[in-house]
Amino acid sequence: METVQRLTDSILSLDCNDRRLERFENLFPLPDGVSYNSYYIDDEKTAIVDTVDSSVTLQFLENVKYALNGRDLDFLIVNHMEPDHCANIVELAKLYPNMKLVGNAQTFAFFEQFYPSADLTANYYPVKNGDQLSLGQHELNFVFAPMVHWPEVMFSYESTEKILFSADAFGTFGALNGNLFTDETDYENLYGDECRRYYTNIVGKYGPQVKRALKKASKLDIAMIAPLHGPVWRSNIDYILDRYMKWATYTPEKAGVVIPYASAYGNTASAVDYLANRLSEQGVKDIRIFDVSKTDASYIIANIFKYSHVVFAAPTYNLNLFPAMKSFLDEMAILEIKNRQFAVIGNGTWSPTSTKEMIEFFDTQKGWTNLGDTITLKTAMVDDEKAQFDVLAKAIADSVKATEID
Ligand SMILES: Cc1cc2nc3c(=O)[nH]c(=O)nc-3n(C[C@H](O)[C@H](O)[C@H](O)COP(=O)(O)O)c2cc1C
């Protein structure tokens, strides 16, 4: 059955939901599924903006057939060549051989790399940054947004109805639940955290490039943002633009403390809970503790983007940092997070090295300020070590309270 919804009188959403996929990009857990969005513009000329993942091809083609209602397809706009969006280009070309494939030079290069056996060169309709394409009433303006989050990405701004087709920007994990627009949903509870986890782990590394794209978007009169995943923004646009600016500049949303820790036998874990209790006594309200061996890194990273302070705690393992913490730090480093205050707690039973290794890691990171004396446990925390933890808790709490969040 078609699952088409109406954005405006002449623009339809061809969205398809996938609630079966375990991991997005084979990396990030999807407890609430994901939607692959595509949009149809019905005008003198017909156009579809992006296709969808191969997992939902049948649903997509049914939606396309319903939306076109017997008409031919004149243009397929390819804002993004990642396979969860471009996987049905060849399918559409088989059904609508006259369609023009609208993209930039990089788009076509990637198309030929992903689909070497398909020759659509005759369909190519190359555009440059700033080019326009008239469909009749609707006029598409192409705004290049390289590295948001791939090199070929472009936004398509439809100037008549003021809709920004924003590729992967402003999207979120989480399938649609019938509500097409964000203002039809309990957005903050349903998508708020997942939108952050999606941005921070997929786009998070490219803060400077996102800032450049936001600057271009700020010059547009935007009434609606139609992303490639999740619900469509038709109100509260400033809210999502502000969130993106915060994340792009690695500005904490809240003064609070995230404590990623590792622990083989519970001693480091117990010390972390002792510290968190002292932080709470010092008036710190937002404290989030994660076991890096248990919680997927993408959730912890999203919380580090959200909060201002981070305490890393981990034991030594065969004269190295505990492997799960090492992998977590390596994954976090890829995103080049900065503007955070941190502290380190190590542990070791005969020759502890974890404290030193975490400090050496942060010596390689820009924009991380070490808050207090590092602590190295010798297996189980003992009463004599309480004073060190109390001093550290006070230093962190004072810094949290002094943190200005606008
Ligand atoms: C397989 C293994 C190897 C370890 N290697 C070291 C080591 O090289 N140096 C050291 O000081 N402690 C070593 N430890 C002890 C841990 O660093 C730590 O003190 C112990 O796991 C207690 O902390 P936990 O209860 O938080 O895991 C090792 C522990 C395990 C399980």
The ligand as a MOL file (V3000), in Angstrom:
LIG
                    3D

  0  0  0     0  0            999 V3000
M  V30 BEGIN CTAB
M  V30 COUNTS 31 33 0 0 0
M  V30 BEGIN ATOM
M  V30 1 C 43.5390 -9.3550 32.4140 0
M  V30 2 C 43.9260 -8.2580 33.3500 0
M  V30 3 C 45.1620 -7.6490 33.1850 0
M  V30 4 C 45.5440 -6.6510 34.0670 0
M  V30 5 N 46.7360 -6.0220 33.8710 0
M  V30 6 C 47.1530 -5.1310 34.7670 0
M  V30 7 C 48.4050 -4.4850 34.6050 0
M  V30 8 O 49.1040 -4.7050 33.6350 0
M  V30 9 N 48.7940 -3.5800 35.5260 0
M  V30 10 C 48.0360 -3.3060 36.6460 0
M  V30 11 O 48.4480 -2.4860 37.4650 0
M  V30 12 N 46.8130 -3.8870 36.8100 0
M  V30 13 C 46.3750 -4.7910 35.8980 0
M  V30 14 N 45.1540 -5.3730 36.0440 0
M  V30 15 C 44.2930 -5.0070 37.2310 0
M  V30 16 C 43.2680 -3.8930 36.8330 0
M  V30 17 O 43.9580 -2.7860 36.3450 0
M  V30 18 C 42.4340 -3.3700 37.9790 0
M  V30 19 O 43.1560 -2.9780 39.0480 0
M  V30 20 C 41.4320 -4.3930 38.3670 0
M  V30 21 O 40.7390 -4.8610 37.2780 0
M  V30 22 C 40.4830 -3.7210 39.3930 0
M  V30 23 O 39.7510 -2.7030 38.7750 0
M  V30 24 P 38.2760 -3.0330 38.2810 0
M  V30 25 O 37.6190 -3.7910 39.4070 0
M  V30 26 O 37.6430 -1.7040 38.0300 0
M  V30 27 O 38.4270 -3.8410 37.0580 0
M  V30 28 C 44.7050 -6.3080 35.1340 0
M  V30 29 C 43.4380 -6.8680 35.2710 0
M  V30 30 C 43.0720 -7.8490 34.3850 0
M  V30 31 C 41.7130 -8.4580 34.5030 0
M  V30 END ATOM
M  V30 BEGIN BOND
M  V30 1 1 1 2
M  V30 2 1 2 3
M  V30 3 2 2 30
M  V30 4 2 3 4
M  V30 5 1 4 5
M  V30 6 1 4 28
M  V30 7 2 5 6
M  V30 8 1 6 7
M  V30 9 1 6 13
M  V30 10 2 7 8
M  V30 11 1 7 9
M  V30 12 1 9 10
M  V30 13 2 10 11
M  V30 14 1 10 12
M  V30 15 2 12 13
M  V30 16 1 13 14
M  V30 17 1 14 15
M  V30 18 1 14 28
M  V30 19 1 15 16
M  V30 20 1 16 17
M  V30 21 1 16 18
M  V30 22 1 18 19
M  V30 23 1 18 20
M  V30 24 1 20 21
M  V30 25 1 20 22
M  V30 26 1 22 23
M  V30 27 1 23 24
M  V30 28 2 24 25
M  V30 29 1 24 26
M  V30 30 1 24 27
M  V30 31 2 28 29
M  V30 32 1 29 30
M  V30 33 1 30 31
M  V30 END BOND
M  V30 END CTAB
M  END
